[in-house]
C-alpha cells in the first residue's frame, strides 16, 4: 500500500510541471493578445516571479525555474570555452552531445554546465545555495515512472529494467550531489566528487554486493519475476576525482564506485536513447569500485587504466577479486568516427559472484549533423562456474556435476535521427548468444528490435514511447520459459529537478 502511495505521489509530481510547461508555452489566440505588462481587460499585470527573485519564496522560485526552462533556448546565449573538439552531436534531443567515454564526468577539455536544473536555481537565494555556487557544488536529480503493456504475463525478462509486465512502475528517483572538476583550464589541479543515490525498482539491476545488497540477495521473492524487495535504495555512485593538467594533456584520477566504462547504455534513465535496455546490457557488469585513470594524450586519443574489486562487488566483500581495466578512445579528425575498445574486466580468478572476463568494442559514426549510429559488440565469459562443466542434462542450465567455462557474445546497433531540437527517433537491433545460459538462464540465441521516440517537453521533462519485439531461437526464453517471443509497448517520463 505504501509503494502505491509513493507511486501516485511520484506521478502527480511528474505531471504537475508538465502542465506548467504546457500552459506557459501555449500561444494566446490572436484576438486575446494584450500589450506586455497588462491583462486582457487593460489592468496592470503583476510581473511573474523569476527563479532569482529573492523576494519570492522557495517554491515560487522553483515554479519560476520550471516555467523559464519551458521557453525556447536563447540562440545568442554565450558558449562556454572548451579545450576539445567540437561536440559532434546535439543534446538535446540526443542524451549526450559527446562521443562515448566512461570514467569521467565529460571528456577532458569539455565544459560541464552548472546550475541548469530548477532545484539549484531555486536555492541560489539561500545561504546554502550561495555557498554551493561559490564552491561549484550542485544538487539535482530526476524522477522516472513508466508504464508497459506486454504479451507476457509473469515476467518481461531479459528485457530490463521494466521487468514486471502490464503495469505502471516506479523506476527511479535519483538524487545527485556533485562537484565537477574543471578540465578546460590547464593552470592548476582541480577536484570533483559525486554522490548519487537511486531509489526504485531499478535497484534490482544496479546493486553491488556488499553495498546494501541484503535488500536483494537476502530477500527471496517467489511471487515476483526478480528476487529481493520490490523497491530498494542503492548508493549508485560515490567517488572522488582529481584532475592533474600537467600529465600529458590532462589526467583525471577517479577513486570510488563508478559506472562500468564501455556501454552505449547507462544505469541512469536520462543517459539513454531508449526506455528499455538491450540484452547485452542487461547481463553485463554495471559498476566497479576501485581506481581509474583517464589520460588525454591528444584531442583524438584518450587512454584509461584502472584496478577494481571486480564487477558489482565492494572491495570489502569476500567475493572481491583484484581486476584490471583498460580502454582506449580514438576520434577521427573530422569528428565523424569514434572507436572505443575496452578490456572492461580481466583477472585470473575463477567465477565468483559477477566475476566475468569482458572484452568490448564500440564504434560510433556520424552520417550527418542529424543522423548517427553506435554499435557495440562484446565477448564475456567466466571460468570454472559450478554446474557448467561436462555431463550436464541436455537443455537444463547449470545441471553438470562439474564446473566449467560459460561464455556469451553479442552485438547491438543504435541508429539515431534528430527530427528537430525537441524530438529524436531511435532504432535498436541486437543479436545475443548466451551459449550455456549462464547469464539469462536460457541457453539460446536472441534477437531484439526496438523503435523509440524521445520528446522533450522542456529541458526538464522528456517523454519516451517505445515499441519492442524480441525472439529466442533455441528454447522458449520468455514469460518464464513459456514463449519464444515477446512484444512490449512502453512509455516513461523523466522529470528533472
Number of C-alpha atoms within 10 A of each C-alpha: 6 7 12 12 10 12 18 14 11 18 19 11 13 21 14 11 22 20 12 16 22 14 12 15 16 9 10 9 7 7 7 11 12 13 10 8 12 14 14 12 8 10 9 12 11 9 8 11 18 20 27 16 16 16 11 16 13 19 13 17 25 24 20 23 24 28 26 19 20 23 14 10 11 7 7 6 7 7 8 10 11 16 16 16 16 12 14 20 22 16 14 19 24 24 17 18 14 17 24 21 21 18 21 19 18 19 25 28 20 21 21 16 9 15 18 15 22 24 24 23 25 27 24 21 19 12 10 10 19 15 12 17 17 8 10 16 20 22 23 18 21 22 24 24 22 21 19 21 17 20 18 20 13 18 21 24 22 23 21 19 22 26 22 24 22 20 14 19 22 25 23 27 22 23 18 18 15 19 21 24 24 21 28 19 18 16 10 11 17 17 17 19 21 23 17 19 18 26 19 22 23 26 26 24 18 21 25 27 22 17 18 14 20 14 20 22 15 11 13 13 13 9 8 14 16 17 16 20 18 17 17 19 22 22 19 25 20 18 18 22 25 18 25 20 22 12 12 11 18 22 24 29 20 24 20 19 27 23 21 21 25 23 26 23 19 18 23 17 23 20 13 16 27 27 24 24 20 26 26 26 17 20 17 18 26 22 23 28 26 21 22 26 21 25 24 22 14 15 17 15 14 22 17 22 18 20 19 25 23 30 28 28 27 23 21 11 13 12 19 22 21 16 22 20 24 20 22 19 20 19 21 13 11 10 18 17 19 20 21 23 20 22 19 28 26 18 14 10 15 18 21 19 15 20 25 25 25 21 21 21 20 22 21 22 20 19 11 12 12 18 17 20 18 21 20 23 20 22 16 19 20 21 19 17 19 18 19 23 18 13 11 15 11 8 14 13 17 22 17 17 14 15 18 18 18 24 19 24 19 20 21 23 21 21 18 21 20 22 15 13 14 17 19 23 22 21 20 22 19 21 20 21 24 23 17 21 20 21 22 19 16 25 23 21 20 21 20 21 18 23 18 23 22 27 21 20 20 25 20 22 23 21 19 21 19 21 20 20 17 21 21 21 14 13 17 17 24 24 21 17 12 12 15 16 19 20 17 21 18 22 21 23 25 22 26 23 23
